[in-house]
Amino acid sequence: MKNIAAIIPAFNPQQSLITYVHQLLATTITQIIIVNDGSDQKYAGIFEELKKIDSCRVLEHDHNIGKGASLKTAFSYIWAQKGLLQGVITVGAHSQHTLQDVKLVLTMTKVFSEGIVLGVRNFHSSDSTFFSYWGNRATSLFFELLYHRKLMDTQTGLRFISINELPWLMKVKGERFDYDTNMLVVALKKKCPIFEVEIGQLRIKKNTILQYDEITNASTIIAKMLMNYLKPRKNNK
C-alpha cells in the first residue's frame, strides 16, 4: 500500500475537523498536513487540538493568503521528505468530502498511480441547484474549448497527486481558487496524466465558507480561465 499524506488547507474550520482528521487517519493515509491559512484567533483552540494528534502536522500562515498558497506550502513541506511518501491527497476542511469518497480515490490510486486523479462530483444530487449544475457544465465546456481536453469537474478539491509532480506544482501561478484550474492547465502542457473518478453526491453546506475550498461561481471561474489563457505562455511553464 502506498504511503499517502492528506493535505487540508483550513481557514476558520469547524470543530468537526478534529473528528474528520481522526477518521482519515483510520484509513490508509499515513499522515495529515493541515495548513492554517491565517484563521481568526477564535479558531486557535481547534488547531491546538489538531497539533496533539499523532501523525498530524499543522503549518501556519500569519494571514490569509489563499487555498492555492496553502497547497504550495504543504507541497514544499512534503517534498522535503519525499523519500517517505508516494503521493498526496488534497481534501477540503469543511465536510464536503465524505470519508467514503476519500477512500474511493485512495483505492483508485492502485490503478492510477501516476499523475493526478480528480474526484469528480455528482451535480445531480439533491444539494445541487440549477445554477451549480449548469455552472459546472459551463466551466467544463469552456475549459475544453480553450485547452482541448474534456474534464467533468475542474474545481474539485479532492485530488490525488503523485509525489513526482510536486516540484512543478510548487511553481504554478495562483494563490487562491484559481490555482485549482491552473494546476490542470499546466498538467496538460506537461503531458502529466489526468484521471477522473466519479465520487458521491455534491455536498453544499449552508452558511459555510465552502468557497474557500471549491468555488461554485461559474462566471468567476471562466473569467480566471480566460485571463490565464491570454497570459504569456512563460507564466505557467
Contacts in CASP RR format, 6 or more apart in sequence:
PFRMAT RR
TARGET T0000
AUTHOR 0000-0000-0000
METHOD contacts of the structure
MODEL  1
MKNIAAIIPAFNPQQSLITYVHQLLATTITQIIIVNDGSDQKYAGIFEEL
KKIDSCRVLEHDHNIGKGASLKTAFSYIWAQKGLLQGVITVGAHSQHTLQ
DVKLVLTMTKVFSEGIVLGVRNFHSSDSTFFSYWGNRATSLFFELLYHRK
LMDTQTGLRFISINELPWLMKVKGERFDYDTNMLVVALKKKCPIFEVEIG
QLRIKKNTILQYDEITNASTIIAKMLMNYLKPRKNNK
1 28 0 8 1.000
2 28 0 8 1.000
2 86 0 8 1.000
2 87 0 8 1.000
2 109 0 8 1.000
2 113 0 8 1.000
3 30 0 8 1.000
3 84 0 8 1.000
3 85 0 8 1.000
3 86 0 8 1.000
3 87 0 8 1.000
4 28 0 8 1.000
4 29 0 8 1.000
4 30 0 8 1.000
4 85 0 8 1.000
4 86 0 8 1.000
4 87 0 8 1.000
4 88 0 8 1.000
4 89 0 8 1.000
4 106 0 8 1.000
4 109 0 8 1.000
4 160 0 8 1.000
5 29 0 8 1.000
5 30 0 8 1.000
5 31 0 8 1.000
5 32 0 8 1.000
5 33 0 8 1.000
5 78 0 8 1.000
5 85 0 8 1.000
5 87 0 8 1.000
5 88 0 8 1.000
5 89 0 8 1.000
6 24 0 8 1.000
6 29 0 8 1.000
6 31 0 8 1.000
6 32 0 8 1.000
6 33 0 8 1.000
6 88 0 8 1.000
6 89 0 8 1.000
6 90 0 8 1.000
6 91 0 8 1.000
6 102 0 8 1.000
7 32 0 8 1.000
7 33 0 8 1.000
7 34 0 8 1.000
7 35 0 8 1.000
7 71 0 8 1.000
7 74 0 8 1.000
7 75 0 8 1.000
7 78 0 8 1.000
7 88 0 8 1.000
7 89 0 8 1.000
7 90 0 8 1.000
7 91 0 8 1.000
8 17 0 8 1.000
8 21 0 8 1.000
8 32 0 8 1.000
8 33 0 8 1.000
8 34 0 8 1.000
8 35 0 8 1.000
8 90 0 8 1.000
8 91 0 8 1.000
8 92 0 8 1.000
8 93 0 8 1.000
9 35 0 8 1.000
9 37 0 8 1.000
9 66 0 8 1.000
9 67 0 8 1.000
9 68 0 8 1.000
9 70 0 8 1.000
9 71 0 8 1.000
9 74 0 8 1.000
9 90 0 8 1.000
9 92 0 8 1.000
9 93 0 8 1.000
9 212 0 8 1.000
9 213 0 8 1.000
10 17 0 8 1.000
10 34 0 8 1.000
10 35 0 8 1.000
10 36 0 8 1.000
10 37 0 8 1.000
10 39 0 8 1.000
10 47 0 8 1.000
10 70 0 8 1.000
10 93 0 8 1.000
11 37 0 8 1.000
11 38 0 8 1.000
11 39 0 8 1.000
11 64 0 8 1.000
11 66 0 8 1.000
11 67 0 8 1.000
11 93 0 8 1.000
11 209 0 8 1.000
11 212 0 8 1.000
12 39 0 8 1.000
12 40 0 8 1.000
12 43 0 8 1.000
12 209 0 8 1.000
13 39 0 8 1.000
13 43 0 8 1.000
13 46 0 8 1.000
13 93 0 8 1.000
13 94 0 8 1.000
14 46 0 8 1.000
14 94 0 8 1.000
14 95 0 8 1.000
14 208 0 8 1.000
15 46 0 8 1.000
16 95 0 8 1.000
17 46 0 8 1.000
17 50 0 8 1.000
17 93 0 8 1.000
18 46 0 8 1.000
18 49 0 8 1.000
18 50 0 8 1.000
18 53 0 8 1.000
20 95 0 8 1.000
20 99 0 8 1.000
21 32 0 8 1.000
21 34 0 8 1.000
21 50 0 8 1.000
21 53 0 8 1.000
21 56 0 8 1.000
22 53 0 8 1.000
23 99 0 8 1.000
24 32 0 8 1.000
24 91 0 8 1.000
24 99 0 8 1.000
24 102 0 8 1.000
25 32 0 8 1.000
25 53 0 8 1.000
25 54 0 8 1.000
25 55 0 8 1.000
25 56 0 8 1.000
27 99 0 8 1.000
27 102 0 8 1.000
27 103 0 8 1.000
27 106 0 8 1.000
28 106 0 8 1.000
29 89 0 8 1.000
29 102 0 8 1.000
29 106 0 8 1.000
30 55 0 8 1.000
30 85 0 8 1.000
31 55 0 8 1.000
31 56 0 8 1.000
31 57 0 8 1.000
31 85 0 8 1.000
32 53 0 8 1.000
32 55 0 8 1.000
32 56 0 8 1.000
32 57 0 8 1.000
33 57 0 8 1.000
33 59 0 8 1.000
33 74 0 8 1.000
33 77 0 8 1.000
33 78 0 8 1.000
33 88 0 8 1.000
34 47 0 8 1.000
34 50 0 8 1.000
34 56 0 8 1.000
34 57 0 8 1.000
34 58 0 8 1.000
34 59 0 8 1.000
34 93 0 8 1.000
35 58 0 8 1.000
35 59 0 8 1.000
35 60 0 8 1.000
35 61 0 8 1.000
35 70 0 8 1.000
35 71 0 8 1.000
35 73 0 8 1.000
35 74 0 8 1.000
36 47 0 8 1.000
36 58 0 8 1.000
36 59 0 8 1.000
36 60 0 8 1.000
36 61 0 8 1.000
37 61 0 8 1.000
37 64 0 8 1.000
37 65 0 8 1.000
37 66 0 8 1.000
37 67 0 8 1.000
37 69 0 8 1.000
37 70 0 8 1.000
38 60 0 8 1.000
38 61 0 8 1.000
38 62 0 8 1.000
38 63 0 8 1.000
38 64 0 8 1.000
38 65 0 8 1.000
39 47 0 8 1.000
39 64 0 8 1.000
47 58 0 8 1.000
47 60 0 8 1.000
50 56 0 8 1.000
50 58 0 8 1.000
51 58 0 8 1.000
57 77 0 8 1.000
59 73 0 8 1.000
59 74 0 8 1.000
59 77 0 8 1.000
61 69 0 8 1.000
61 70 0 8 1.000
61 73 0 8 1.000
65 175 0 8 1.000
66 175 0 8 1.000
66 176 0 8 1.000
66 177 0 8 1.000
66 212 0 8 1.000
67 176 0 8 1.000
67 177 0 8 1.000
67 179 0 8 1.000
67 180 0 8 1.000
67 212 0 8 1.000
67 213 0 8 1.000
68 174 0 8 1.000
68 175 0 8 1.000
68 176 0 8 1.000
68 177 0 8 1.000
68 179 0 8 1.000
68 180 0 8 1.000
69 174 0 8 1.000
69 175 0 8 1.000
69 176 0 8 1.000
69 179 0 8 1.000
71 90 0 8 1.000
71 169 0 8 1.000
71 179 0 8 1.000
72 169 0 8 1.000
72 170 0 8 1.000
72 172 0 8 1.000
72 179 0 8 1.000
74 88 0 8 1.000
75 88 0 8 1.000
75 166 0 8 1.000
75 169 0 8 1.000
75 170 0 8 1.000
76 170 0 8 1.000
78 85 0 8 1.000
78 88 0 8 1.000
78 163 0 8 1.000
78 166 0 8 1.000
79 163 0 8 1.000
79 166 0 8 1.000
79 167 0 8 1.000
79 170 0 8 1.000
82 163 0 8 1.000
82 166 0 8 1.000
83 163 0 8 1.000
85 163 0 8 1.000
86 113 0 8 1.000
86 162 0 8 1.000
86 163 0 8 1.000
87 109 0 8 1.000
87 160 0 8 1.000
87 161 0 8 1.000
87 162 0 8 1.000
87 163 0 8 1.000
88 160 0 8 1.000
88 161 0 8 1.000
88 163 0 8 1.000
88 166 0 8 1.000
89 102 0 8 1.000
89 105 0 8 1.000
89 106 0 8 1.000
89 158 0 8 1.000
89 159 0 8 1.000
89 160 0 8 1.000
89 161 0 8 1.000
90 157 0 8 1.000
90 158 0 8 1.000
90 159 0 8 1.000
90 161 0 8 1.000
91 97 0 8 1.000
91 102 0 8 1.000
91 157 0 8 1.000
91 158 0 8 1.000
92 157 0 8 1.000
92 158 0 8 1.000
92 213 0 8 1.000
92 214 0 8 1.000
93 212 0 8 1.000
93 213 0 8 1.000
94 205 0 8 1.000
94 208 0 8 1.000
94 209 0 8 1.000
94 210 0 8 1.000
94 212 0 8 1.000
94 213 0 8 1.000
95 203 0 8 1.000
95 205 0 8 1.000
96 203 0 8 1.000
96 204 0 8 1.000
96 205 0 8 1.000
96 210 0 8 1.000
96 213 0 8 1.000
96 214 0 8 1.000
97 157 0 8 1.000
97 158 0 8 1.000
97 199 0 8 1.000
97 203 0 8 1.000
98 200 0 8 1.000
98 203 0 8 1.000
100 200 0 8 1.000
101 119 0 8 1.000
101 158 0 8 1.000
101 199 0 8 1.000
101 200 0 8 1.000
102 158 0 8 1.000
104 197 0 8 1.000
104 199 0 8 1.000
104 200 0 8 1.000
105 117 0 8 1.000
105 119 0 8 1.000
105 158 0 8 1.000
105 159 0 8 1.000
105 160 0 8 1.000
105 197 0 8 1.000
105 199 0 8 1.000
106 160 0 8 1.000
108 117 0 8 1.000
108 160 0 8 1.000
108 195 0 8 1.000
108 197 0 8 1.000
109 117 0 8 1.000
109 160 0 8 1.000
112 160 0 8 1.000
112 193 0 8 1.000
112 195 0 8 1.000
112 197 0 8 1.000
113 162 0 8 1.000
114 162 0 8 1.000
114 164 0 8 1.000
114 193 0 8 1.000
115 161 0 8 1.000
115 162 0 8 1.000
115 164 0 8 1.000
115 165 0 8 1.000
115 187 0 8 1.000
115 192 0 8 1.000
115 193 0 8 1.000
115 194 0 8 1.000
115 195 0 8 1.000
116 159 0 8 1.000
116 160 0 8 1.000
116 161 0 8 1.000
116 162 0 8 1.000
116 165 0 8 1.000
116 183 0 8 1.000
116 184 0 8 1.000
116 187 0 8 1.000
116 192 0 8 1.000
116 193 0 8 1.000
116 194 0 8 1.000
116 195 0 8 1.000
117 159 0 8 1.000
117 160 0 8 1.000
117 161 0 8 1.000
117 195 0 8 1.000
117 196 0 8 1.000
117 197 0 8 1.000
118 151 0 8 1.000
118 153 0 8 1.000
118 156 0 8 1.000
118 158 0 8 1.000
118 159 0 8 1.000
118 194 0 8 1.000
118 195 0 8 1.000
118 196 0 8 1.000
118 197 0 8 1.000
119 153 0 8 1.000
119 156 0 8 1.000
119 157 0 8 1.000
119 158 0 8 1.000
119 159 0 8 1.000
119 196 0 8 1.000
119 197 0 8 1.000
119 198 0 8 1.000
119 199 0 8 1.000
120 152 0 8 1.000
120 153 0 8 1.000
120 156 0 8 1.000
120 196 0 8 1.000
120 197 0 8 1.000
120 198 0 8 1.000
120 199 0 8 1.000
121 136 0 8 1.000
121 153 0 8 1.000
121 156 0 8 1.000
121 199 0 8 1.000
121 200 0 8 1.000
121 201 0 8 1.000
121 202 0 8 1.000
122 128 0 8 1.000
122 198 0 8 1.000
122 199 0 8 1.000
122 200 0 8 1.000
122 201 0 8 1.000
122 202 0 8 1.000
123 132 0 8 1.000
123 133 0 8 1.000
123 136 0 8 1.000
123 137 0 8 1.000
123 202 0 8 1.000
124 133 0 8 1.000
124 201 0 8 1.000
125 200 0 8 1.000
125 201 0 8 1.000
125 202 0 8 1.000
125 203 0 8 1.000
126 201 0 8 1.000
127 201 0 8 1.000
127 202 0 8 1.000
127 203 0 8 1.000
127 204 0 8 1.000
128 201 0 8 1.000
128 202 0 8 1.000
128 204 0 8 1.000
131 218 0 8 1.000
132 202 0 8 1.000
132 204 0 8 1.000
132 216 0 8 1.000
134 218 0 8 1.000
135 216 0 8 1.000
135 218 0 8 1.000
136 152 0 8 1.000
136 153 0 8 1.000
136 155 0 8 1.000
136 216 0 8 1.000
136 218 0 8 1.000
138 218 0 8 1.000
138 222 0 8 1.000
139 154 0 8 1.000
139 155 0 8 1.000
139 218 0 8 1.000
139 221 0 8 1.000
139 222 0 8 1.000
139 225 0 8 1.000
140 150 0 8 1.000
140 151 0 8 1.000
140 152 0 8 1.000
140 153 0 8 1.000
140 154 0 8 1.000
142 222 0 8 1.000
142 225 0 8 1.000
142 226 0 8 1.000
143 149 0 8 1.000
143 151 0 8 1.000
143 154 0 8 1.000
143 181 0 8 1.000
143 184 0 8 1.000
143 225 0 8 1.000
144 150 0 8 1.000
144 151 0 8 1.000
146 225 0 8 1.000
146 226 0 8 1.000
146 229 0 8 1.000
147 184 0 8 1.000
147 185 0 8 1.000
147 188 0 8 1.000
147 229 0 8 1.000
149 188 0 8 1.000
149 194 0 8 1.000
151 184 0 8 1.000
151 194 0 8 1.000
151 196 0 8 1.000
152 196 0 8 1.000
153 196 0 8 1.000
154 180 0 8 1.000
154 181 0 8 1.000
154 184 0 8 1.000
154 221 0 8 1.000
155 177 0 8 1.000
155 180 0 8 1.000
155 181 0 8 1.000
155 214 0 8 1.000
155 215 0 8 1.000
155 216 0 8 1.000
155 221 0 8 1.000
156 180 0 8 1.000
156 214 0 8 1.000
157 180 0 8 1.000
157 213 0 8 1.000
157 214 0 8 1.000
158 199 0 8 1.000
161 169 0 8 1.000
165 187 0 8 1.000
165 192 0 8 1.000
168 186 0 8 1.000
168 190 0 8 1.000
169 183 0 8 1.000
169 186 0 8 1.000
172 179 0 8 1.000
172 182 0 8 1.000
172 183 0 8 1.000
172 186 0 8 1.000
172 236 0 8 1.000
173 179 0 8 1.000
173 182 0 8 1.000
173 228 0 8 1.000
173 235 0 8 1.000
173 236 0 8 1.000
174 182 0 8 1.000
177 211 0 8 1.000
177 212 0 8 1.000
177 214 0 8 1.000
177 215 0 8 1.000
177 221 0 8 1.000
177 224 0 8 1.000
178 224 0 8 1.000
178 228 0 8 1.000
180 214 0 8 1.000
180 215 0 8 1.000
181 221 0 8 1.000
181 224 0 8 1.000
181 225 0 8 1.000
181 228 0 8 1.000
182 228 0 8 1.000
182 236 0 8 1.000
184 194 0 8 1.000
185 228 0 8 1.000
185 236 0 8 1.000
186 192 0 8 1.000
186 236 0 8 1.000
186 237 0 8 1.000
187 194 0 8 1.000
188 194 0 8 1.000
189 236 0 8 1.000
189 237 0 8 1.000
204 210 0 8 1.000
204 216 0 8 1.000
210 216 0 8 1.000
211 217 0 8 1.000
215 221 0 8 1.000
228 236 0 8 1.000
END
